[in-house]
């Protein structure tokens, strides 16, 4: 499994219409790109744990898009719906970080960590 993890904070000055356009592009990408195995989007909350205080860059949202293979990730990144989303993302993100990650089941963590 491959995960495309995107952390982001939108510009505070985004208008309602700009947010609607961005969300529409996200919905279209998640709906129309067949290479996606699973997608989740979330908003950060503070749990009061020590890691809240040591986070050096705070992001408001996260998207985790999962794929069966690296080839599927590349198909997603090259898809026209993703290109539309990326244009909106770069236009409206105040802060962002993206990571592509090879994933294994937690029971198999030893193969990555040792």
N, C-alpha and C positions, 0 to 999 in steps of 0.2 A: 504494500500500500504506500502511496505517496500523498503527502499533505502539502497543500499550498496555504500557508498561514499568513494572513494580512492583518496587521494591527494599524489602526488609523484613528485620527481625530479630524473631523471636518472643520473647515474654516468657520469661525463663529459668525462671520458676516454673510454666510449663505442665506439666500432668500428662500422663501417657501417654494417658489417655482424651481429654483436650482436644486433644492433637496428632492423635490418630486421627480425631476429629470434624472438625478443620480440614482434614486431608489428604483425608478423604472428601468434604467440600464442594468442595475444589479439583478432585478427580477427577471429581465429578459435573458441575461447571461445564464442564470441558474436554471431557467426553464428550457432554453433553446440549445444548450451545448450538451450533446449526448455523452461526451467523455466523462462527465462528472458522475462519480459513484455516490457521493453524499456531500451535502453542504449544510453548514450551520453558521449562523451569525449571532453575535451576542454583544451585550453592553457590559462594560466593567462595573463592578461594585467593590467597595472596600469592605473587607471582612474583619478589620481590626487586628490582623496578624502582623508579625514583624516584617514580612516581605512587602506589605503595603508601604512601609517607610523607606525601604532600601531601593525601591524601583526608581531608576534614574530618569526614565522617560515614560510618562503616563500617556496611554492611548485610551480613547473613549470606547472604541468598538473593535471587534475582532471578527474576521471571517475565516472559517476553516473549510477548505474545499478539498475533498478526497478523491483520489484516482486509483485505478487498479495498477497503473504503471507510469513510468516516466514518459513514455510515448503518449499516453492519454493526457498527462499534464501539458505536454508541448502542443497537442492538438487543441486543448482548451485555450492556451495562451495565444495561439495563432488564429483562433476562431473570430470571425467578424463581430460577433456579439461581445466577446471579451475586449476587442479593440475599442468598441464604443464605450464600454464600461471603463477601460483604462483612461480614455480621454477625459471622461467625467471625473475619475478618481484624481488624476494629476491636476486637473483644474481646481478641484475643491478640497483637497487634503491639506490641512495645516501641518500635520505630522503623520508620518507613515513608516512602516517597516514591513517587508515581505520576506518570507523564508519558504524555501522548498525543502521538504524533509522526507527522507526514507523512513517509513514507520514499520514497526513490528508489533505483534501482540505483546502485551506487558509480560506475559509468561516467558517470552523469548528475549527479554531485555538483556540478558547476559551476553548474547551474540553481538550486541552493539556496544555494550559498556565495558567489556573485558578486553 
